[in-house]
Amino acid sequence: MASPLALFLAVVLLTAAAHKLAARDRLATAAARLAGVAPALGQPLSLAAAAVEAGAGLALAVPAARPAGAIVAALLWTAYAVLLWRAHRAGRAFDCGCSFGAQPKIVTLYPVRRAAVLALLAIVAALLPAAMPGALDLFAALAFFALYLAAGELAAVSSTGRSLAR
């Protein structure tokens, strides 16, 4: 299970890093608002987060570097969970950059819980023995990632929209 889990976490991190580079302006604003810093610091903060995500993601894909990558990922996701929890408690409405599309709204508990679960999974990945991943491991990781994306999209649907669908 170590390889699919580590590869899944690597895909999440590498996708997040690419997302920060592709939507640079939007996610710089989100980073500044989430961290509670001046807007001018949003761009360097977002790019630094992308660099850490990319480094941890690449490390998770290499068995010898997996424990270090997993620990960095766990620390990063823990920081995200704390910042998202703080935004949730404050009831601030803004685009937190938590999904691919802009969604200016009050931060819900979903992204807080998602970051916390990812941090826990990274700790598990750090503790499991590192093995060389195979093709089936990659397919399993991509299947988990597809489910992860689907869960995020379902969580992004407003509660009103879900009520109307019933």
C-alpha positions in Angstrom: 0.0 0.0 0.0 3.0 2.3 0.5 3.5 2.9 -3.2 0.0 3.8 -4.3 -0.5 6.0 -1.3 2.8 7.8 -1.8 2.1 8.2 -5.6 -1.4 9.5 -4.8 0.0 12.1 -2.5 2.6 13.0 -5.1 0.0 13.5 -7.7 -2.0 15.7 -5.4 1.0 17.8 -4.6 2.3 18.1 -8.1 -1.1 19.1 -9.4 -1.5 21.7 -6.6 1.9 23.1 -7.6 1.0 23.2 -11.3 -2.3 24.9 -10.4 -0.5 27.6 -8.5 1.6 28.3 -11.5 -1.3 28.2 -14.0 -3.6 30.5 -12.0 -0.8 32.6 -10.6 -2.7 35.9 -10.0 -5.9 34.2 -8.5 -3.9 32.0 -6.2 -1.5 34.8 -5.1 -4.6 36.7 -3.9 -5.9 33.6 -2.2 -2.6 32.9 -0.5 -2.4 36.5 0.8 -6.0 36.4 2.1 -5.6 33.0 3.6 -2.3 33.8 5.4 -3.5 37.2 6.4 -0.6 39.0 4.8 -0.3 42.1 2.5 -1.5 41.4 -1.1 2.1 42.2 -2.3 3.3 39.1 -0.4 0.7 36.8 -2.1 2.7 36.0 -5.2 6.0 35.1 -3.4 4.0 33.1 -0.8 2.1 31.2 -3.5 5.2 30.5 -5.5 7.0 29.3 -2.4 4.1 27.0 -1.6 4.2 25.7 -5.1 8.0 25.0 -4.8 7.5 23.1 -1.6 4.6 21.1 -3.0 6.6 20.2 -6.1 9.7 19.2 -4.1 7.6 17.1 -1.7 5.7 15.5 -4.6 8.9 14.6 -6.4 10.4 13.2 -3.2 7.3 11.0 -2.6 7.8 9.4 -6.0 11.4 8.3 -5.1 11.5 5.5 -2.6 14.7 6.6 -0.9 13.4 10.2 -0.5 9.8 9.2 0.4 10.0 9.6 4.2 11.4 13.2 3.8 8.8 14.1 1.2 6.0 12.7 3.3 7.1 14.7 6.3 7.3 17.9 4.3 3.9 17.2 2.8 2.4 16.5 6.3 3.8 19.8 7.6 2.5 21.7 4.6 -1.0 20.2 4.8 -1.1 20.8 8.5 -0.2 24.5 7.9 -3.0 24.6 5.3 -5.5 23.0 7.7 -4.6 25.6 10.4 -5.0 28.5 8.0 -8.2 27.2 6.5 -9.6 26.6 10.0 -8.7 30.1 11.0 -10.5 31.5 7.9 -13.5 29.2 8.6 -13.8 30.4 12.2 -13.5 34.1 11.1 -16.4 33.5 8.6 -14.5 35.4 5.9 -15.9 35.1 2.4 -13.2 34.8 -0.3 -11.8 32.5 -2.9 -9.4 30.3 -0.9 -7.9 28.7 -4.0 -9.1 25.3 -2.7 -10.4 24.2 -6.1 -9.7 24.7 -9.7 -12.5 27.2 -10.2 -12.8 30.5 -8.5 -15.4 30.2 -5.7 -15.6 33.3 -3.5 -17.5 32.0 -0.4 -17.1 31.4 3.2 -14.5 28.7 3.8 -16.4 25.5 4.8 -15.1 22.7 6.9 -14.5 20.5 3.8 -11.1 22.0 2.8 -10.0 22.0 6.5 -10.8 18.3 6.8 -9.3 17.5 3.5 -6.0 19.1 4.4 -6.0 17.3 7.8 -6.7 14.0 6.2 -4.0 14.5 3.6 -1.6 15.4 6.4 -2.5 12.2 8.2 -2.1 10.1 5.0 1.4 11.7 4.5 2.4 10.6 8.1 1.2 7.1 7.2 3.2 7.2 4.0 6.3 8.3 5.9 6.0 5.3 8.3 5.3 2.6 5.6 8.3 0.8 4.0 9.3 2.4 0.7 9.1 0.1 -2.3 9.7 0.8 -6.0 6.3 1.6 -7.5 4.9 -0.5 -10.4 2.4 0.2 -13.1 -0.5 -1.1 -10.9 0.6 1.3 -8.2 0.4 4.2 -10.6 -3.1 3.2 -11.8 -4.3 2.8 -8.2 -2.9 6.3 -7.3 -4.6 7.8 -10.4 -7.9 6.1 -9.4 -7.6 7.6 -5.9 -6.8 11.0 -7.4 -10.0 10.8 -9.6 -12.0 10.0 -6.5 -10.3 12.9 -4.7 -11.2 15.3 -7.5 -14.8 14.1 -7.6 -15.2 14.5 -3.8 -13.8 18.1 -4.2 -16.3 18.9 -6.9 -19.2 17.5 -4.9 -18.1 19.5 -1.9 -18.0 22.6 -4.0 -21.7 22.3 -4.9 -23.6 24.7 -2.6 -25.8 23.2 0.0 -28.8 25.0 -1.7 -28.0 23.2 -4.9 -27.8 19.9 -3.1 -31.2 20.5 -1.4 -32.8 21.3 -4.8 -31.5 18.1 -6.3 -33.3 16.0 -3.7 
